[in-house]
Amino acid sequence: MNWHLIFRLSLLSIVMGFASVLGLTRSYEWLMWLCVGVLCAWLFAKKTREELFLHGFYLGIFIGIFNSSIQAVFISAYLSNNPGMVEALNALPQNLHPAAVVLIMGPIIGAFSGVVFGLLAAVAGKLLHSQIPDSPSS
């Protein structure tokens, strides 16, 4: 398991976290995350041949934690720039603090994203490694 690579790639979530706090991602956030997932899948496939799905899955978990942490720390700015999130939080019981909800949901959403990232990494590994011929045995 290449933990160094997983951690370095998860730092992209800090950039995305600040972008979402500033309201720059809004309705395109899913597309941005998909692009991040494809890029990371390709990098995983280039750097390792083992446990590609787990690399993507753990990346999703870290991304969920880092991204939601940024959003929770700057919850006021996040809510003021993301009215859709305000509507979603208003549907929850009033005694739940929005930052707590964001922190709880981050790793959960990250796990689901990790499954997608893991599948992308596995597919990228199959595509990339099927094009590279094995060296002949002597």
Secondary structure, 3 states (H helix, E strand, C coil): CCHHHHHHHHCHHHHHHHHHHCCCCHHHHHHHHHHHHHHHHHHHHHHCCCCHHHHHHHHHHHHHHHHHHHHHHCHHHHHHHCHHHHHHHHCCCCCCCHHHHHHHHHHHHHHHHHHHHHHHHHHHHHHHHHHCCCCCCC
